């Protein structure tokens, strides 16, 4: 197999693009896809500081790597979920990456912020671990950005993540979720920062290849709580479809974004208030994070 | 030849001297779901792997629930 651009031996075939690339041309292809995402959705400008949420996995470290090389002013944010050795190892990967690239990394610890780590939150709430984890992540990412006057948080969500989320929302016709699914969510309140996903045009195989070729030391093991997660099952289904019909995931997601999403946009805006306790944004009086934190602290007291 | 699999890490022996895509088919692994690694290089599905090669099939899947939901 030959590189589409230079004709040298290829290291990666991208069937959905009917192309293969050598290592240098693949890395350039990857960076160009990130640039196109940032440009097309006006995710951030060169003057804006960007908070990059990093997990120690391939996606978020690949994203951070591209943004640093393209000259953006970035700060990494690692959320320590307290998930046993998995969290210790992923934190070490983020710290090593930040030290190697000479960029700042902020660490926020869920156990300190909520009152207990994710495994305990799971037991206390009797809900799936991803539930309390996702809620805490969204809250802490937003607050970390606000505290530092940073207008935007970038996450490493890739094409597969987005396609799997879309698939799950469509399977249950969750129209609220469909209206919110976007590569860039603008700030809808002074205390909500913009949230962007510059990797949404790239599959997770492509982000893994980028991380490997750039020799980024990332955590290959998956979160122990991810096993059996519905989103993983959806990804497997989508990969079967992709195998039979290259481009299926891309067409599914991009068709939604280009043609269907507008049909789900809310006609009435939801009233947003500031939480009576912490001041962050909520649709009620006290936000879900403060309620979760109360529940956890009562249980572990 | 030796094939290294991850999550959990384990090794299996399969016949070599054939294309990567045939090895993947025998192991019932979708090409889209892994990187094929030999030493410091990525290997495409049309390349032939030899009997004395060691390849790693590194899964590319990550994540649990996506963080798309609304605040608060």
Interface residues (C-beta under 8 A of the other chain):
Chain A: X1 X10 X11 X12 X13 X15 X20 X23 X57 X58 X59 X128 X129 X130 X131 X133 X134 X135 X137 X138 X139 X142 X155 X157 X160 X161 X162 X164 X165 X176 X177 X180 X181 X192 X203 X204 X205 X207 X208 X209 X212 X213 X220 X221 X222 X223 X225 X226 X229 X230 X231 X232 X235 X236 X239 X240 X242 X243 X275 X280 X281 X282 X283 X284 X287 X288 X289
Chain B: X6 X7 X30 X31 X32 X33 X34 X35 X37 X41 X42 X43 X44 X45 X46 X47 X58 X59 X60 X61 X62 X63 X64 X65 X66 X67 X68 X69 X70 X71 X72
